[in-house]
Amino acid sequence: MSKDLNWHDYNLETQAIRAGHKRSPENEHSLPIFTTSSYVFDSAEQASLRFTGKQPGNIYSRFTNPTVSAFQERLAIMEQGERCLAFSSGMAAIMAVGMALLKSGDHVVCSRSVFGNTLLTFQNYFGKFGVSTDFVTLTDLDAWEAAIKPNTRFLFLETPSNPLIEIGDIAAIADIAHQHGCLLVVDNVFCTPVLQKPLTLGADLVVHSATKYIDGQGRCVGGAVIGNEELIEKDIYPYLRTGGATLSPFNAWIFLSGLETLALRMKAHCDNAFELAKWLEQQPNVEKVHYPGLISHAQHELAKRQQSHFGGVVSFELRGGQEQAWKLIDSTQMLSITANLGDVKTTITHPATTTHGRLTPEVRAQAGIKDSLVRISVGLENIEDIKNDLQAGLSF
Ligand SMILES: *Cc1c(COP(=O)(O)O)cnc(C)c1O
């Protein structure tokens, strides 16, 4: 059996490799995939104790599975949270936070610059059941505070934002939330616990799409929520058990091995992205580069304070408009034209006509997303090959 070490005493790279694996009596070195929907009890009494929660242990894989539990335990420790629950997707995790914490008549304050489906979840679906949401500018602390009402339950943000890579001040917004008796929920997909640990900065819940950097190789869809025992056990676990947006053991197994190389990959993604951002800034046909590692970035100092590195996503504005942006994208030979991010393969996308294409031109303009904007999720190919692939489209 594996020794019962306290993984909180170890560093993140070690936690990512060793935490969460409770060796079975077979003494396996690699963690197995438990493909079982249910579990057998020793007696009727034990079954009853398990079902009523009086005895810990597996019951049914909608809400208890050893492979999924290992992933949850490992990610909780890496985020320095007490507990983690895994979900079938990042959106299922965000939906779970809302379903568990909100009731009709409640109010949410959300950053305007969140993942498109997050915005639609609050606006259209929770809105349908009598929850109202106000959207504010991520970087405007006064706007966050001014939007809070007596019935505000939580504040929700994503930092760095997509696609303009703006940085929200987690500690300052957590303070504002707590002064008004609200919670702060942070989507930590872009940074992962390797670059930023929102719970240590005052956030109450962290949500993840494991689909992105945690998998890292574009194979599976999954998500997670991390927080203290009270919020996770009392509010979110009963929703998972009833709602059933469960992560499959196979996907949990993929994500567990993804976590093992996450620290190394994030460092390499950041190094490549920083190099690309500096190179793009020197291109005569590039008007502006959005990357928090650059001195020209408006929240460069905050990013330095809040993150251990600047992240793997870069966006930039070209001279010209949509036509030039599309030409650049179409001129690449190697880069993948897809809106996905966090993959070892570099991806390139035109936000104004894809991820943000459903917004009206006015709303897009207000959000600062220009027709000439191109977003790159920088992968782990050799940086010279990435630059070479972009060079032709930048020379016009
Ligand atoms: C992809 C993504 C999500 C949603 O995750 P899925 O796993 O695709 O459901 C949420 N937030 C951010 C920042 C994302 O990039």
The ligand as an SDF file (V2000), in Angstrom:
LIG
                    3D

 15 15  0  0  0  0  0  0  0  0999 V2000
  -13.3080   26.0040  -22.5110 C   0  0  0  0  0  0  0  0  0  0  0  0
  -13.5660   26.8980  -21.3710 C   0  0  0  0  0  0  0  0  0  0  0  0
  -14.6630   26.6880  -20.5100 C   0  0  0  0  0  0  0  0  0  0  0  0
  -15.6670   25.5820  -20.7370 C   0  0  0  0  0  0  0  0  0  0  0  0
  -15.1050   24.3200  -20.6170 O   0  0  0  0  0  0  0  0  0  0  0  0
  -15.6270   23.0190  -21.4250 P   0  0  0  0  0  0  0  0  0  0  0  0
  -14.7810   21.9380  -20.8640 O   0  0  0  0  0  0  0  0  0  0  0  0
  -15.4160   23.2800  -22.8720 O   0  0  0  0  0  0  0  0  0  0  0  0
  -17.0730   22.8610  -21.0850 O   0  0  0  0  0  0  0  0  0  0  0  0
  -14.8210   27.5560  -19.4500 C   0  0  0  0  0  0  0  0  0  0  0  0
  -13.9780   28.5850  -19.2380 N   0  0  0  0  0  0  0  0  0  0  0  0
  -12.9180   28.8060  -20.0370 C   0  0  0  0  0  0  0  0  0  0  0  0
  -12.0080   29.9500  -19.7520 C   0  0  0  0  0  0  0  0  0  0  0  0
  -12.6930   27.9940  -21.1400 C   0  0  0  0  0  0  0  0  0  0  0  0
  -11.6510   28.2430  -21.9470 O   0  0  0  0  0  0  0  0  0  0  0  0
  1  2  1  0
  2  3  1  0
  2 14  2  0
  3  4  1  0
  3 10  2  0
  4  5  1  0
  5  6  1  0
  6  7  2  0
  6  8  1  0
  6  9  1  0
 10 11  1  0
 11 12  2  0
 12 13  1  0
 12 14  1  0
 14 15  1  0
M  END
$$$$
